[in-house]
Amino acid sequence: MLRKEDGSAAYLFTTTKEPYELKRIPAGDYYLCEVEAPDGYEVAADAPFTVTGTADESATVTMVDKRETPTEADLTVTKTITDISNFPLMASGNVRTGDDTPVAAVAAVFAVAGVAVILLVASGMRKRKKK
């Protein structure tokens, strides 16, 4: 929810994996507010920001959801406000839930592959020297 400084709701919306745009946001002070957090996460603190209405205005508003049970990763919500012409302002944001790729396992595979390549090259060089 985008809330005005006086506490009234300016825009209600639900974020997904796709960018969400808010167009023609009037100049003023706002808060990006989370009404309901994803399952397993705490509701994020309100994120204040100001729209000045100047041309080519661009701002980033970031909201972070913390897991109810601590883990190695947090959910990060990023909102970007940009001016696409002289006035109509839009906000866009992405919900990025992270990547569950086991980085250590991938790094280990690449390390083993690298050692194997070095050994093959060294073996080939020894065979050439013997000839």
Secondary structure, 3 states (H helix, E strand, C coil): CEEECCCCEEECCCCCCCCCCEECCCCEEEEECCCCCCCCECCCCCEEEEECCCCCCEEEEEEEECECCCCCCCEEEEEEEEECCCCCEEEEEEEECCCCCCHHHHHHHHHHHHHHHHHHHHHHHHHHHHC
